[in-house]
């Protein structure tokens, strides 16, 4: 399987759709987007051609960048017979595209890729210009008919998908998110062929939404696949159901080169030689793969689906998801731990194996181990996730475990409860005139730790630690300065990450007459998380459940006394909430604050409740303590 076949749906990562008849206020529209798939079968061999025809029109000159076109292909497909031209109606003039460049696609996360693209620009575009494109895509493997989107990021007047195939071929299809759209389906016979046709008129695009699930959860689209074919009285399955999909995956696993596997076994023995329990051994092997094998992605035809040999991965010290999963499989089983290669789709894919028995269903591979009767999902591509926790982006997803070359099992990856993903923040605040000094320690576990380390590693860039924390934590005000920054257990996955730092916050205290006001909420987590409900159509996605617990101690300055302490405030909902309380202990005021989010999704019906929660916590953040001179 291919870890990174996300490019198949790159064009979907755009705005969704509504119905409309009037596109006069748009800048660019598609007059048509038509696709026809022709399937021929000769002596058990498929010849599959996808013919694409598109026509677009510039209603204004504001979005002329739509003149740039890129057609992707790889080892499983080929692009042929490109015909592209611009038509200028006011001049009755046709201008052909005269230069098409073939490029190999690269990505920061891809070490080697067989992806290529045909790139060109439609000439002489302006307001009123029409662009026309026709080409054929040759599909080399019958398992990769792909998907068709009925909507895209711009309005479309005419959308049509058709597929023609011999009567002895059975074609399946699954449509998604189409209930509210007048898509017309027609089935007809033409000689010895069947034809399925889907059409829809006048679909309008609009902007996507931040922090929502993948567009595949909402976009009306269809997945086509060849179920089987009859040849000389025998039914030959292609992708009739998940058994066929797994059978193909298992056949690819059989191609793994197992030469020099003894080298891998020797490494596994060395890792576990001083350990006695299965849990200790499994954790040590998982940590070794995380720490010693660099994750890179490969997209190279079937090489993007077949794991490379475990010995090669150990020698080169890099591999993709399936390479790392296979290495874990070899090491764990060698030391007596039951483990399985496991195919899985990330949360970006809303499909199940029983519903979509095609390679579109998944895009990732992990390992599943049975350790002391516990099922442990091991994803070594996440360098920072601790043993015992799945990668956050595989929570809720179906996992296809390969038990042997014939048998498999489908189980779901559980959601990790919020008590596993906790930030504990302890702060000591002192005041000197209008300047506040803070000594703070943060202890992060689970995905809270994983997220911080991943962001620090990949997003810090050339920022200083002070600059990075200032933008990431956003504590105090815009005059906050960080000093004495230290990190503990950054590379130790089994213990909490400890961050220590001091803050100087200038102009933070407000004084009126003999009273001084100070707000102990220097961390205003979630205060910017209100959902803009008007016009929003899709749910809010949350990466993982979490808790944040704060204990903030304010040392009352000499010569002052506390004159007002805020009352306790609580917002209690099964899915999210907070509690803030204050108490005076001698010459200190202690604030206890706990915030939790206990869901991965805020549905549309919960938007008002979520916003009420955010409004309540924001209001609570504004409460200050009051001290005055004695």
N, C-alpha and C positions, 0 to 999 in steps of 0.2 A: 504494500500500500504506500501511498505517497503522503508524507507528513505535511507538505505545503501546497497541496493542490488548490489553495485558496484563489489562485489566479483564475480558476474556472468561473468564479462568481464575482470577480472584481467589479464588473460592470453593474453588479446589483447593489453595490455599496453607495447608493445614491438615493435621492428622494423617492417617495412613494407616490400614490396616485389618488385622484378623485375623478368623478365623471363630470364631463362638461361638453357642451356643444360649441362654445365660442372661444377661440384661441387668439383673438385679435390683439389681446394685450400681451401676448408672449413675444419673446425675441427670436426664438428658434423652435420649430416644431418638426416632427416627423410626419410626412404625408403618408408614408407607409413603412412598415417593418414586417416583411414576409420571410418565412423560412419554410423550405420544403425538404424533407428527408426521403431519399429514395433508397430502398433496401432491395438488393438482388442477392439471390442464393444460387450458387453453382457448385454442385457436387460437395455440399457441406461447407463451402467457403463463402463468406459474406463479402459483398462489395457495397459499401455504404457511402453515399454522397449527400452532403447537406448543402443545398443551394440557398444562398442568402441574397435578398433584394431589399435595398433600403433607399428611400428618397426623403430628403430633408429640405426645409425651406427657411431662409433667413427673413423674418418679418421686419427686423431692424438690423442695424449695424453694431449692436451692443455686444453680441456674443459671437464674434467671428472666429473665436478659437474652436468652434465646432467644425471648422474646416480641417482640423488636424485629425487624422485617422490612424489607428493602430490595430492590426489584426493579428491575434496571437495564435501560435501553434506550437506543437512539440512532437515527440517521437510517436505519439499515438494519432496525430492528425497532420494533414498537409493542406496548404492553401494554394488553390489553382484558379486560373482564368479570371483574374481581377479585371473588372471593367469599371472605371471611375471617371466621372466628368462633372463639370459645372455647367448648368444651363442658365443663361440670362434671358428671362422672358421678354424684357423690354427691348432687347436687341435681337431676339430670336437667334441667340448665339450659343453654340456648344463648344466647351473648351476641355479637352481631354487632360487627365493627369498623365504627365509624361515622365515622372521619375518616382520609383518605388524603391525604398531602401529596406534591406533585410538586416535586422539587428538581433543579436543575442541578448536576452533579458538577464539582468543582474539585479540583485537585491542585497542590502546590507546583511540580511540574515541567511543568504544562500551561498554555500561554498561552490557548488557546481549545479548548473541547471541546463536542461536541454530546451528550455523555453526560448522561442524566438518570436519575432514579430515582423510583419510587413508594415512599413510606415510611409505615409505620404500626406500631402496637403492638397486639398481641392483648390484650384487656382481661381483668382479673380472674384472671390466672394464679396458680396455687398448686400445691402438691403434689397430684398426681392429675389436674390439668387437662389437657385435650387441645386442641391448636390445629389448625385445619383451614384449608387454603388451596387455592384453585383459581383459575387465570387462564389466559388465552390470550396467546401471544406471536405476533404477526404478523411473518413473515419476508419482507421486501420484495425481497430479492435471492437468487436460488436458489444462489448461491455460498457462502452463509453459514448452512448448517445447523448449524454449530458442533460441539461435542463433548458427550458425556454421561459423567458420572462414575458408576461403579457404587458407589463408596464416598465417604463424606464424613467430616466431623470428629466425627460422633456415630454411634452404632450405628443400623442400619436393619434392620427386620424384613423388609420387602418392597421390593425395588427392581425396577422394570420400565421398559424402553424399548421402544416400538413405533413403527413407521413404516409408513404405508399410502400406496401410490402406484399410478398406473395402469400397466397392463402394458406400455404403450409408452414408459414411463420406466425407465431403468436407474439403479439406486441402488448406489453402492459404499460399503464401510465397511472400516475398519481398526481392529482392537482392539489395545490395548497393555496389557501386564502382567496378563493375564487367565489365564495358564496354571495358576496354583495356586488358582483359584477356580471353584466349580461353577456357572458361568453357563450357563443353559439357553437354547439358541437354537432358534427354531421359525420355519419358513417356510410360509405358507399362502396360498391363493387365495380371494378373496371377490368373486364376480362378475368384473368387468373389472379388479379391483385385486389387487395383491400386498400381503402384510403380513409384515414381519419383526418378530419379538418376542424380546427378551432379558430373562430374569428371573434373579434371584438372591435367596436368602433369608439372613437373619441374618448380616449383616456388621457387625463391631464395629470401632469406631474406636480409635486410640490416638495418643499425642503424636508430633509430627514430630521430626526430629533436626537438631541444629545442624550447620552446615558440611557439609551433604549436597547432592547435586545437586537441581535443581528437582523438586518432587513429581511432575511429569509423567513423570519417569523411572521411577516406582514405582507410581503410582496406577493401578488398573485402570480404563481408560476407553476410549471408542470415538469415532471421528470418522466422521461420515456425510457423504456428498456425492453430488450428482446427476452422474452420468457423462454421460448423453446422453438424448435422447428422439427418438422417431420421429414425424414429421408428414407425412402424405400421401406415404408411401413414402421420405422422406428422413430420414437420421440426422443430427441436429443435436447437436453436442457442447457440453457445458457445462463439465465438468471431467473429461473422460475420462482425461487424463493430463497430464503437466507441459507438454506442448505447448499445451494449452488454457489452463492457468494463465498461461503466458507470453504467449499471444495476448491474454488479457484485460489483463495488465499493460502490454503494448505498446500496446494501444488507449487505455489511460489516459495513457500517455506522449505519445501523439499529440495529446492535448488540452492540452498545455502551451502557455501563452501565450508566444510568442516575440517579442512586440513590444519595441522598443527594445533588441534584443540587442546593437546596436552599442555601447551604453554599457558592457556587460559586456566586450566585446572590447577596448575602449579601456583599461579597468582592467587586463585581463590583459596587454596590451602594455606598460603602464606598469610593471607588476610585474616583467616579464622583459626589459625593453629593454637592460639592461646585462649580461645573462647569455648564455652561449654554449651550454652543454650542456643536453641534455634533463633530466638529473637536477637541475641547478641550477634550471631553470625549473619543473619539477614540484614541487620542494621549496618554492620561493618561493611558488607559487600555493597550495599546501596550507597553508603557514604563514599566508598572508594570510587565507584563509577561516577558519581556526581563530581567528585573532586579531581579525578584524573582523566576523564574523557570530556573533551570540549564538544559542545553541541554545535553542529552545523547541519544545514539542510541540503539534501541531494534531490534533484529532480532530473532523472536521466532515464526515460523510458521505463522499462520494467525494473531497472536499477533503482527507481524511485519507489518500488514496491517490495523488492527482495532485500532482506537484511544482508549486509556484508558479513564476512566471516568474523567470528568473535576474536580470533587471533589477529586478524588484520586491524581490527578496531583497537585492540590493546597495543599493537605495535605503533600505529600511527597516532594514537591518543586523540582521535576525533571520530565522530559518527553522528548520524541523525537519529530520529526517534526510534525507528525500527532497529537500527544497529545497537543502540543502548538497551532497548528492550530485550533483544536477543542475547546480548552479553550478560545481562542479569539472569536470563533464563539458563544459560550454560553454567554460570558460576553457582547460582543457587541450587540447581538440581544436582550439581556435582557434590556439594557439601551436604546433600540429603534433605534439602528444603524443596517441597513441592511448589513449582512455579510454572506459569503459563504465559506464552506470548499472547498479547491482548490488543485487539483492534478497538478503536474508540473514536467517536466524533467529539470535538470540543463543543462548548456551549453555543458557539456560533452556528451550529447546525441543528435544526429543530426536528431531525428525523429519527425514526426507530428502525432497527434491523428488520423487524417483521413487516413494517410498512414500506420500507424502501430497500429492497435487497440488491442494491447496486453500489459501486464504489463511491457514489455521491454521499452515502450515509456517514462515512467517517473520513478523517483526515489526520489521524494520529495513531501511534502505537505506544503502549506501555507494557509493564509486566505486572502480573497478579500473582502474589505468593500466599500460600496457606501456612501461617506461622503459628504454631501452638493453638490451632483451631480458629485463629483469627484470619480473616481475608484482608490482605494488605495490598493496596494499589500503589505501585512504585513507578514514578515518572521521573527518571533521572535527567530529563531535559530541563527540568526546573532545578537549577543548581542550588537553590536555597530552601526548598521545602523540606521539612524534617521527616525522618522516617516515621511511617504510620499515618501520614496524611497524604491524600491524593493532591495533585496539582489543582489549584482553585478552579481553573477553567475546564476541568472534567467533572466537577460536582454535578450530580443529577443525571449524568449521561449513562446510556447503556454501554456496557463493556462486553465485547465478544471474546471469550476465552477459548483458545485452541487447546482442547484436551488431548487430542491425538489427530492423526491424519483424517479421521472420519467424524469424530465427535467434537462438539463445542457446547458452550454454555453461555447464556446471556444473563448478566446480572447488572444491577444499577450501582453506580458509584454514589455513596451516601453524601449528604450535605454535612459538612463539619459544623458542629454546634458552636455557638458564639463563645462559650467558655474556653474553647481552644485558641481563640484569636483575641488576645487581651493585651491592652496597653495599660500599664500602671504608671501613673505620673505623680511624683512627689516633689513638692515645691516649698521652698522656704523664702518668704518675701520680707525684706527689710526696706525701710524708707528713710531717705535723707533729703529733706526739703521736698522738691517735686520730682526727684529722681528715685526710681524704684530699682532695687537690686534683688536678683532672684538666683537662688541655687536650685537647679532642677535636675532630677534623674528620671529617665524614662526606661521602663522595662517592657520589652515587646516580645510576644510569643506568637506562634502559629503564623497565620497569613499576615498579621500585622507586622511581624518581623520580616517575612518573605517580601512583602511589598516595599518596606523601607529599604532593605538591602538591594533589591532589584532596581529600584528607582535611583538609589545612590550610585550603584555601579554603572548604570546605563544612561542616566540623565544628568548626572552632576557635571559632566564635561570638564571645562576648564574653570568652573567656579571654585572659589575657596570654600572651605567647609562652612565658614560663617555665612557666606552668600547663599550657599545651598540651603542651609537650615532656615535662613531668614525667609526664603521664598517658599520652602516646603511646609514649615511649621506655622509661619505667620503669627508669631506670638507678640503680645503687647500692642505696639503701634509702629508707625513707620520710622521711629527713632530707636528701635530696639537694636542693641549691639550684643553679639555673642562672643564670649571669651572662654578659655579653658575647656575647649571641646575635647572629650575623650570618648572612645568606643570600646566596649568589652564584648567578647564572644561574637564578634562579627563573623568569624569563620567556624564557630562551633554551633552546629545545627540543633544539638540536644538541649541547649540552655538558652535562656532569654537573652536577647540583645540588650545591652545596657548602654544608654547614652547619658553622659554627664556634660553639663555646660552651665555657665553663669550668664546672666542677662543683666545689662544696664538699660533701663527704659527711661529715657528722658521725657519730661513734660507729661508724665502719666497721671500724676496726682493733681486733683483740683482742690483749691482752698478758697473758702468764702468766709470772711470775718475770722472767727476763731475755730471754725469747723473745717475739717479736711476729709475729702471723700476719696476712697481708693477702691477700685474694682479688682477683685481677686480672680476674675475670669480672664487671665491673660491668654488662655487657649479657648477659642470660640469654635470648636469643632461643630460642623454641620450648619453653621449659621448662614452659609451661602447656598444651601441645598433646597431652597424652595422650588417647587415645580411650577413652571408657567403653564397653567391649565388651559388657558384660552387657545383653542386651535390644536391642542396636543391630542394625538390619537393613540399613542403607543405607551405601554407600561415602562416604568423606570427599572433599569437593571442595576443590581447591586452585586459586586464581585464575590463577597463572602459576608457571613454573619460576624459580628464583632462586639466587643465591650471595651469601653474606656473608663478607667477608674482613676479619679484624681483625689489626692489629699494635699491641700494647700494650707500652709501655716504662715500666718502673718504675725510678725513680732511687733507689738505696739511700741512705738518709740518712747523713750524716757520723757516724762513730762506730759504724756497724753493718756487719755482713757477712751474706751469705746463708749459711744453714746447711742449708736443705732446699728443693729445687726439685722440683715434681711431674714424674713421668715423662710421656712423650708418650702420648696416648690417641687411638685412631682407631676410627671406625665406618664401614665401607665397604660400601655397597650400591648397586646401579646406580640406584636411585630416590631415595635420600637417605643422608646421612652427614655426618661431620665429622672434622676432624683438629685436635688441639691439641698444641702443643709449646712447650717453654720452653728458653731458653739464657741463659747469663750472658756478658755482654760488658763486661768491666771492672767499673765500678761500677753497671752497669745489668742488669736482668733483662728479657728480651724474650719476650713470648708471641706466638706466631703461631697464629691460630685461623681455620679455614675451615669453613663450614657450607653445605651445598647441599641443595636439593630439586629433583629432576629428573623430576617427574611432575605431572600435573594431577589425578590420582585415586589415592586409596589404597583399593583394593578390600577387601572383607570378609576375603578370604583373607590379606590383608597386614596386618591390624590388629595381630596379635601382633608382627610384625616392626617395624611403626611404633612401637609402644609400647616395644619393646626399644631402638630408636633413641633415643626420648625419655628413657627411663630412663638410658641410657648417657650422653647429653649432660648430663642433670641431675646425674648423679654426677660427671661431669667438672667441672661448674661449681662443685662444692663443694671442689675442690682449691685449697689456698692455698699460697703461698710462706711460708717461715719465715726471719726475720732475727733476729739477736741482737747484742747489744753486743760490741764488740771489746775 
